[in-house]
Amino acid sequence: DGGAIYIDSEGTFRPERVSEIAEARGLSPRGALERIMYARVSGAEELEAAVKEVPRIIRDHGIKLVVVDSIIAPYRAEFIGREALQERQQRLLRLLHELKETAEEHRLPVIVTNHVVSIPNPFLEERLMAAGGNAVAHSTTHRVMLYRKGERRFARIVDSPSLPPREVEFRIERGGVV
């Protein structure tokens, strides 16, 4: 009974996919799309400005879900090199803090996607880690890693205050995630 906000920093939102999922679930594709407030942002400053507007949009439009896809992309593109790392992490932390406060204040889920980076160390068991480092790791409540093994897809709970580590296989079908 509510809408969603989708903030897209990578241009990956596909309305036709939302329509397909809605139709497969017996919902009106047009109605589903009308309930999604979409914002395409092209940089860190635009992302930060969009996030500042989220609380107002939640109040004005009955929003029940906020998605930021991807939280790290603009920062990785704009803050290159070690000399920019401190500013990047501070701005990223501030943004994540705003999103967490919004989630708590409005009692709704905020989902952020992130990139992974490879750690070139053959002695480590886990060679992938979340981009954004501790800023992202400590600012999120539940972290889930999505990955593939061949044609199979898996979701693994990496960290959660209330859920044990677990891994499940999933598929993406016409009607969404199964």
Protein Blocks (a to p, Z undefined) as FASTA:
>chain_A
ZZcddddfkopacfklmmmmmmmnopafklmmmmpccdddfbfklmmmmmmmmmmmmmmn
opabdcdddfklmmmmmmgcjklmmmmmmmmmmmmmmmmmmmmmnopadddddddddddd
fkbmblcdcehijmlmmmpfbdcddddehjbccdddfbdfkbccddddddddfklpZZ
